[in-house]
């Protein structure tokens, strides 16, 4: 097995930006159609309760799309479109494909890291393998493809 070098922070950040732009585009289009559908079935303006429910549905849609996007791409081929563009991939610690279970754990742990404003992933700055909380928990690492 060939030992691959960890992906640099710049590449990882750029891949996140690309994935974030794709996610924002898909989420905004799906949210727009959800809102249009909700208003289309109404003959009167939405009440406050309905607006709050619609907002919660759009947020839930965004979280669901985020998890599906990352689990499908990382579990299937080890790379999101942003990772593909920047030449990095997610692998298990032994270098094999991550798989769907590890991709799910990694994605959910990434959401926990986001809730701590990135504090949980500060290890990516100081460890030799550049592994953050999500990678540590899932048993994965991000390497150059």
PyMOL CGO cylinders between C-alpha atoms (Angstrom):
from pymol import cmd
from pymol.cgo import CYLINDER

trace = [
    CYLINDER, 0.00, 0.00, 0.00, 1.28, 3.46, -0.93, 0.3, 1, 1, 1, 1, 1, 1,
    CYLINDER, 1.28, 3.46, -0.93, 1.20, 5.97, 1.90, 0.3, 1, 1, 1, 1, 1, 1,
    CYLINDER, 1.20, 5.97, 1.90, -0.54, 9.12, 0.68, 0.3, 1, 1, 1, 1, 1, 1,
    CYLINDER, -0.54, 9.12, 0.68, 0.23, 12.59, 1.99, 0.3, 1, 1, 1, 1, 1, 1,
    CYLINDER, 0.23, 12.59, 1.99, -2.46, 14.40, 3.99, 0.3, 1, 1, 1, 1, 1, 1,
    CYLINDER, -2.46, 14.40, 3.99, -4.36, 17.05, 2.08, 0.3, 1, 1, 1, 1, 1, 1,
    CYLINDER, -4.36, 17.05, 2.08, -3.33, 20.59, 2.85, 0.3, 1, 1, 1, 1, 1, 1,
    CYLINDER, -3.33, 20.59, 2.85, -5.60, 23.03, 4.64, 0.3, 1, 1, 1, 1, 1, 1,
    CYLINDER, -5.60, 23.03, 4.64, -5.88, 25.27, 1.58, 0.3, 1, 1, 1, 1, 1, 1,
    CYLINDER, -5.88, 25.27, 1.58, -7.14, 22.46, -0.63, 0.3, 1, 1, 1, 1, 1, 1,
    CYLINDER, -7.14, 22.46, -0.63, -9.58, 21.32, 2.04, 0.3, 1, 1, 1, 1, 1, 1,
    CYLINDER, -9.58, 21.32, 2.04, -10.91, 24.85, 2.52, 0.3, 1, 1, 1, 1, 1, 1,
    CYLINDER, -10.91, 24.85, 2.52, -11.28, 25.41, -1.23, 0.3, 1, 1, 1, 1, 1, 1,
    CYLINDER, -11.28, 25.41, -1.23, -13.12, 22.06, -1.59, 0.3, 1, 1, 1, 1, 1, 1,
    CYLINDER, -13.12, 22.06, -1.59, -15.50, 23.12, 1.20, 0.3, 1, 1, 1, 1, 1, 1,
    CYLINDER, -15.50, 23.12, 1.20, -16.20, 26.39, -0.60, 0.3, 1, 1, 1, 1, 1, 1,
    CYLINDER, -16.20, 26.39, -0.60, -17.00, 24.56, -3.84, 0.3, 1, 1, 1, 1, 1, 1,
    CYLINDER, -17.00, 24.56, -3.84, -19.23, 22.06, -2.00, 0.3, 1, 1, 1, 1, 1, 1,
    CYLINDER, -19.23, 22.06, -2.00, -20.85, 24.91, -0.09, 0.3, 1, 1, 1, 1, 1, 1,
    CYLINDER, -20.85, 24.91, -0.09, -21.69, 26.76, -3.31, 0.3, 1, 1, 1, 1, 1, 1,
    CYLINDER, -21.69, 26.76, -3.31, -23.17, 23.61, -4.86, 0.3, 1, 1, 1, 1, 1, 1,
    CYLINDER, -23.17, 23.61, -4.86, -25.13, 22.91, -1.68, 0.3, 1, 1, 1, 1, 1, 1,
    CYLINDER, -25.13, 22.91, -1.68, -26.41, 26.48, -1.44, 0.3, 1, 1, 1, 1, 1, 1,
    CYLINDER, -26.41, 26.48, -1.44, -27.55, 26.38, -5.06, 0.3, 1, 1, 1, 1, 1, 1,
    CYLINDER, -27.55, 26.38, -5.06, -29.40, 23.06, -4.68, 0.3, 1, 1, 1, 1, 1, 1,
    CYLINDER, -29.40, 23.06, -4.68, -30.89, 24.08, -1.32, 0.3, 1, 1, 1, 1, 1, 1,
    CYLINDER, -30.89, 24.08, -1.32, -32.09, 27.45, -2.57, 0.3, 1, 1, 1, 1, 1, 1,
    CYLINDER, -32.09, 27.45, -2.57, -33.73, 25.88, -5.63, 0.3, 1, 1, 1, 1, 1, 1,
    CYLINDER, -33.73, 25.88, -5.63, -35.37, 23.10, -3.58, 0.3, 1, 1, 1, 1, 1, 1,
    CYLINDER, -35.37, 23.10, -3.58, -36.46, 25.58, -0.90, 0.3, 1, 1, 1, 1, 1, 1,
    CYLINDER, -36.46, 25.58, -0.90, -37.87, 27.90, -3.52, 0.3, 1, 1, 1, 1, 1, 1,
    CYLINDER, -37.87, 27.90, -3.52, -39.97, 25.10, -5.00, 0.3, 1, 1, 1, 1, 1, 1,
    CYLINDER, -39.97, 25.10, -5.00, -41.11, 24.07, -1.53, 0.3, 1, 1, 1, 1, 1, 1,
    CYLINDER, -41.11, 24.07, -1.53, -42.21, 27.62, -0.79, 0.3, 1, 1, 1, 1, 1, 1,
    CYLINDER, -42.21, 27.62, -0.79, -43.93, 27.95, -4.17, 0.3, 1, 1, 1, 1, 1, 1,
    CYLINDER, -43.93, 27.95, -4.17, -45.78, 24.69, -3.54, 0.3, 1, 1, 1, 1, 1, 1,
    CYLINDER, -45.78, 24.69, -3.54, -46.86, 25.82, -0.06, 0.3, 1, 1, 1, 1, 1, 1,
    CYLINDER, -46.86, 25.82, -0.06, -48.14, 29.16, -1.36, 0.3, 1, 1, 1, 1, 1, 1,
    CYLINDER, -48.14, 29.16, -1.36, -49.71, 27.53, -4.43, 0.3, 1, 1, 1, 1, 1, 1,
    CYLINDER, -49.71, 27.53, -4.43, -52.13, 25.49, -2.35, 0.3, 1, 1, 1, 1, 1, 1,
    CYLINDER, -52.13, 25.49, -2.35, -53.26, 28.55, -0.37, 0.3, 1, 1, 1, 1, 1, 1,
    CYLINDER, -53.26, 28.55, -0.37, -55.89, 30.98, -1.55, 0.3, 1, 1, 1, 1, 1, 1,
    CYLINDER, -55.89, 30.98, -1.55, -55.07, 33.45, 1.24, 0.3, 1, 1, 1, 1, 1, 1,
    CYLINDER, -55.07, 33.45, 1.24, -51.79, 34.79, 2.59, 0.3, 1, 1, 1, 1, 1, 1,
    CYLINDER, -51.79, 34.79, 2.59, -49.93, 32.43, 4.92, 0.3, 1, 1, 1, 1, 1, 1,
    CYLINDER, -49.93, 32.43, 4.92, -50.45, 32.89, 8.64, 0.3, 1, 1, 1, 1, 1, 1,
    CYLINDER, -50.45, 32.89, 8.64, -47.51, 33.23, 11.03, 0.3, 1, 1, 1, 1, 1, 1,
    CYLINDER, -47.51, 33.23, 11.03, -47.81, 29.60, 12.16, 0.3, 1, 1, 1, 1, 1, 1,
    CYLINDER, -47.81, 29.60, 12.16, -47.62, 28.42, 8.55, 0.3, 1, 1, 1, 1, 1, 1,
    CYLINDER, -47.62, 28.42, 8.55, -44.64, 30.66, 7.79, 0.3, 1, 1, 1, 1, 1, 1,
    CYLINDER, -44.64, 30.66, 7.79, -42.75, 29.26, 10.81, 0.3, 1, 1, 1, 1, 1, 1,
    CYLINDER, -42.75, 29.26, 10.81, -43.61, 25.72, 9.73, 0.3, 1, 1, 1, 1, 1, 1,
    CYLINDER, -43.61, 25.72, 9.73, -42.43, 26.46, 6.19, 0.3, 1, 1, 1, 1, 1, 1,
    CYLINDER, -42.43, 26.46, 6.19, -39.17, 27.93, 7.53, 0.3, 1, 1, 1, 1, 1, 1,
    CYLINDER, -39.17, 27.93, 7.53, -38.58, 24.81, 9.67, 0.3, 1, 1, 1, 1, 1, 1,
    CYLINDER, -38.58, 24.81, 9.67, -39.30, 22.62, 6.64, 0.3, 1, 1, 1, 1, 1, 1,
    CYLINDER, -39.30, 22.62, 6.64, -36.74, 24.55, 4.57, 0.3, 1, 1, 1, 1, 1, 1,
    CYLINDER, -36.74, 24.55, 4.57, -34.09, 24.25, 7.30, 0.3, 1, 1, 1, 1, 1, 1,
    CYLINDER, -34.09, 24.25, 7.30, -34.82, 20.52, 7.64, 0.3, 1, 1, 1, 1, 1, 1,
    CYLINDER, -34.82, 20.52, 7.64, -34.57, 20.20, 3.87, 0.3, 1, 1, 1, 1, 1, 1,
    CYLINDER, -34.57, 20.20, 3.87, -31.16, 21.88, 3.96, 0.3, 1, 1, 1, 1, 1, 1,
    CYLINDER, -31.16, 21.88, 3.96, -29.84, 19.56, 6.67, 0.3, 1, 1, 1, 1, 1, 1,
    CYLINDER, -29.84, 19.56, 6.67, -31.20, 16.52, 4.85, 0.3, 1, 1, 1, 1, 1, 1,
    CYLINDER, -31.20, 16.52, 4.85, -29.64, 17.58, 1.57, 0.3, 1, 1, 1, 1, 1, 1,
    CYLINDER, -29.64, 17.58, 1.57, -26.30, 18.21, 3.31, 0.3, 1, 1, 1, 1, 1, 1,
    CYLINDER, -26.30, 18.21, 3.31, -26.23, 14.76, 4.88, 0.3, 1, 1, 1, 1, 1, 1,
    CYLINDER, -26.23, 14.76, 4.88, -27.39, 13.02, 1.68, 0.3, 1, 1, 1, 1, 1, 1,
    CYLINDER, -27.39, 13.02, 1.68, -24.83, 14.91, -0.44, 0.3, 1, 1, 1, 1, 1, 1,
    CYLINDER, -24.83, 14.91, -0.44, -21.86, 14.08, 1.77, 0.3, 1, 1, 1, 1, 1, 1,
    CYLINDER, -21.86, 14.08, 1.77, -22.84, 10.51, 2.61, 0.3, 1, 1, 1, 1, 1, 1,
    CYLINDER, -22.84, 10.51, 2.61, -23.62, 9.63, -1.02, 0.3, 1, 1, 1, 1, 1, 1,
    CYLINDER, -23.62, 9.63, -1.02, -20.43, 11.10, -2.45, 0.3, 1, 1, 1, 1, 1, 1,
    CYLINDER, -20.43, 11.10, -2.45, -17.94, 10.24, 0.32, 0.3, 1, 1, 1, 1, 1, 1,
    CYLINDER, -17.94, 10.24, 0.32, -19.48, 6.81, 0.87, 0.3, 1, 1, 1, 1, 1, 1,
    CYLINDER, -19.48, 6.81, 0.87, -19.69, 6.02, -2.82, 0.3, 1, 1, 1, 1, 1, 1,
    CYLINDER, -19.69, 6.02, -2.82, -16.41, 7.25, -4.22, 0.3, 1, 1, 1, 1, 1, 1,
    CYLINDER, -16.41, 7.25, -4.22, -14.61, 8.99, -1.35, 0.3, 1, 1, 1, 1, 1, 1,
    CYLINDER, -14.61, 8.99, -1.35, -14.92, 12.43, -2.90, 0.3, 1, 1, 1, 1, 1, 1,
    CYLINDER, -14.92, 12.43, -2.90, -17.47, 15.20, -3.12, 0.3, 1, 1, 1, 1, 1, 1,
    CYLINDER, -17.47, 15.20, -3.12, -17.45, 17.30, -6.30, 0.3, 1, 1, 1, 1, 1, 1,
    CYLINDER, -17.45, 17.30, -6.30, -15.39, 19.92, -4.45, 0.3, 1, 1, 1, 1, 1, 1,
    CYLINDER, -15.39, 19.92, -4.45, -12.87, 17.28, -3.40, 0.3, 1, 1, 1, 1, 1, 1,
    CYLINDER, -12.87, 17.28, -3.40, -12.73, 15.97, -6.97, 0.3, 1, 1, 1, 1, 1, 1,
    CYLINDER, -12.73, 15.97, -6.97, -12.00, 19.45, -8.29, 0.3, 1, 1, 1, 1, 1, 1,
    CYLINDER, -12.00, 19.45, -8.29, -9.19, 19.98, -5.76, 0.3, 1, 1, 1, 1, 1, 1,
    CYLINDER, -9.19, 19.98, -5.76, -7.69, 16.49, -5.98, 0.3, 1, 1, 1, 1, 1, 1,
    CYLINDER, -7.69, 16.49, -5.98, -8.34, 15.21, -2.47, 0.3, 1, 1, 1, 1, 1, 1,
    CYLINDER, -8.34, 15.21, -2.47, -10.17, 12.15, -1.17, 0.3, 1, 1, 1, 1, 1, 1,
    CYLINDER, -10.17, 12.15, -1.17, -11.44, 10.66, 2.09, 0.3, 1, 1, 1, 1, 1, 1,
    CYLINDER, -11.44, 10.66, 2.09, -10.09, 7.23, 3.00, 0.3, 1, 1, 1, 1, 1, 1,
    CYLINDER, -10.09, 7.23, 3.00, -10.01, 4.98, 6.05, 0.3, 1, 1, 1, 1, 1, 1,
    CYLINDER, -10.01, 4.98, 6.05, -6.90, 5.14, 8.19, 0.3, 1, 1, 1, 1, 1, 1,
    CYLINDER, -6.90, 5.14, 8.19, -5.55, 2.08, 6.37, 0.3, 1, 1, 1, 1, 1, 1,
    CYLINDER, -5.55, 2.08, 6.37, -6.01, 3.79, 2.99, 0.3, 1, 1, 1, 1, 1, 1,
    CYLINDER, -6.01, 3.79, 2.99, -9.06, 1.84, 1.83, 0.3, 1, 1, 1, 1, 1, 1,
    CYLINDER, -9.06, 1.84, 1.83, -12.38, 3.32, 0.70, 0.3, 1, 1, 1, 1, 1, 1,
    CYLINDER, -12.38, 3.32, 0.70, -14.36, 4.98, 3.51, 0.3, 1, 1, 1, 1, 1, 1,
    CYLINDER, -14.36, 4.98, 3.51, -17.78, 3.42, 2.84, 0.3, 1, 1, 1, 1, 1, 1,
    CYLINDER, -17.78, 3.42, 2.84, -21.25, 4.67, 3.71, 0.3, 1, 1, 1, 1, 1, 1,
    CYLINDER, -21.25, 4.67, 3.71, -21.20, 3.97, 7.46, 0.3, 1, 1, 1, 1, 1, 1,
    CYLINDER, -21.20, 3.97, 7.46, -17.99, 5.95, 8.00, 0.3, 1, 1, 1, 1, 1, 1,
    CYLINDER, -17.99, 5.95, 8.00, -19.25, 8.68, 5.69, 0.3, 1, 1, 1, 1, 1, 1,
    CYLINDER, -19.25, 8.68, 5.69, -22.42, 8.97, 7.79, 0.3, 1, 1, 1, 1, 1, 1,
    CYLINDER, -22.42, 8.97, 7.79, -20.46, 9.17, 11.06, 0.3, 1, 1, 1, 1, 1, 1,
    CYLINDER, -20.46, 9.17, 11.06, -18.07, 11.68, 9.51, 0.3, 1, 1, 1, 1, 1, 1,
    CYLINDER, -18.07, 11.68, 9.51, -20.91, 13.89, 8.26, 0.3, 1, 1, 1, 1, 1, 1,
    CYLINDER, -20.91, 13.89, 8.26, -22.81, 13.87, 11.55, 0.3, 1, 1, 1, 1, 1, 1,
    CYLINDER, -22.81, 13.87, 11.55, -19.60, 14.53, 13.51, 0.3, 1, 1, 1, 1, 1, 1,
    CYLINDER, -19.60, 14.53, 13.51, -18.92, 17.41, 11.11, 0.3, 1, 1, 1, 1, 1, 1,
    CYLINDER, -18.92, 17.41, 11.11, -22.29, 18.89, 12.05, 0.3, 1, 1, 1, 1, 1, 1,
    CYLINDER, -22.29, 18.89, 12.05, -21.33, 18.59, 15.75, 0.3, 1, 1, 1, 1, 1, 1,
    CYLINDER, -21.33, 18.59, 15.75, -18.08, 20.35, 14.94, 0.3, 1, 1, 1, 1, 1, 1,
    CYLINDER, -18.08, 20.35, 14.94, -20.04, 23.11, 13.22, 0.3, 1, 1, 1, 1, 1, 1,
    CYLINDER, -20.04, 23.11, 13.22, -22.21, 23.54, 16.32, 0.3, 1, 1, 1, 1, 1, 1,
    CYLINDER, -22.21, 23.54, 16.32, -19.03, 24.12, 18.36, 0.3, 1, 1, 1, 1, 1, 1,
    CYLINDER, -19.03, 24.12, 18.36, -17.96, 26.74, 15.80, 0.3, 1, 1, 1, 1, 1, 1,
    CYLINDER, -17.96, 26.74, 15.80, -15.10, 24.52, 14.65, 0.3, 1, 1, 1, 1, 1, 1,
    CYLINDER, -15.10, 24.52, 14.65, -13.57, 24.14, 18.09, 0.3, 1, 1, 1, 1, 1, 1,
    CYLINDER, -13.57, 24.14, 18.09, -13.99, 20.36, 17.98, 0.3, 1, 1, 1, 1, 1, 1,
    CYLINDER, -13.99, 20.36, 17.98, -11.88, 20.19, 14.81, 0.3, 1, 1, 1, 1, 1, 1,
    CYLINDER, -11.88, 20.19, 14.81, -8.95, 22.29, 15.94, 0.3, 1, 1, 1, 1, 1, 1,
    CYLINDER, -8.95, 22.29, 15.94, -6.82, 19.12, 15.78, 0.3, 1, 1, 1, 1, 1, 1,
    CYLINDER, -6.82, 19.12, 15.78, -6.67, 19.50, 12.01, 0.3, 1, 1, 1, 1, 1, 1,
    CYLINDER, -6.67, 19.50, 12.01, -4.26, 22.40, 12.60, 0.3, 1, 1, 1, 1, 1, 1,
    CYLINDER, -4.26, 22.40, 12.60, -1.88, 20.55, 14.90, 0.3, 1, 1, 1, 1, 1, 1,
    CYLINDER, -1.88, 20.55, 14.90, -1.80, 16.86, 14.00, 0.3, 1, 1, 1, 1, 1, 1,
    CYLINDER, -1.80, 16.86, 14.00, 0.56, 15.29, 11.51, 0.3, 1, 1, 1, 1, 1, 1,
    CYLINDER, 0.56, 15.29, 11.51, -2.28, 13.53, 9.64, 0.3, 1, 1, 1, 1, 1, 1,
    CYLINDER, -2.28, 13.53, 9.64, -4.45, 16.70, 9.66, 0.3, 1, 1, 1, 1, 1, 1,
    CYLINDER, -4.45, 16.70, 9.66, -7.40, 14.82, 11.18, 0.3, 1, 1, 1, 1, 1, 1,
    CYLINDER, -7.40, 14.82, 11.18, -10.24, 16.77, 12.75, 0.3, 1, 1, 1, 1, 1, 1,
    CYLINDER, -10.24, 16.77, 12.75, -12.96, 15.57, 15.11, 0.3, 1, 1, 1, 1, 1, 1,
    CYLINDER, -12.96, 15.57, 15.11, -15.08, 14.08, 12.32, 0.3, 1, 1, 1, 1, 1, 1,
    CYLINDER, -15.08, 14.08, 12.32, -12.14, 12.17, 10.85, 0.3, 1, 1, 1, 1, 1, 1,
    CYLINDER, -12.14, 12.17, 10.85, -11.03, 10.96, 14.27, 0.3, 1, 1, 1, 1, 1, 1,
    CYLINDER, -11.03, 10.96, 14.27, -14.52, 9.72, 15.15, 0.3, 1, 1, 1, 1, 1, 1,
    CYLINDER, -14.52, 9.72, 15.15, -15.10, 8.04, 11.78, 0.3, 1, 1, 1, 1, 1, 1,
    CYLINDER, -15.10, 8.04, 11.78, -11.61, 6.57, 11.49, 0.3, 1, 1, 1, 1, 1, 1,
    CYLINDER, -11.61, 6.57, 11.49, -10.91, 8.42, 8.26, 0.3, 1, 1, 1, 1, 1, 1,
    CYLINDER, -10.91, 8.42, 8.26, -8.38, 10.87, 6.90, 0.3, 1, 1, 1, 1, 1, 1,
    CYLINDER, -8.38, 10.87, 6.90, -8.27, 13.31, 4.00, 0.3, 1, 1, 1, 1, 1, 1,
    CYLINDER, -8.27, 13.31, 4.00, -5.42, 12.71, 1.57, 0.3, 1, 1, 1, 1, 1, 1,
    CYLINDER, -5.42, 12.71, 1.57, -4.28, 13.84, -1.85, 0.3, 1, 1, 1, 1, 1, 1,
    CYLINDER, -4.28, 13.84, -1.85, -5.95, 11.78, -4.57, 0.3, 1, 1, 1, 1, 1, 1,
]
cmd.load_cgo(trace, "trace")
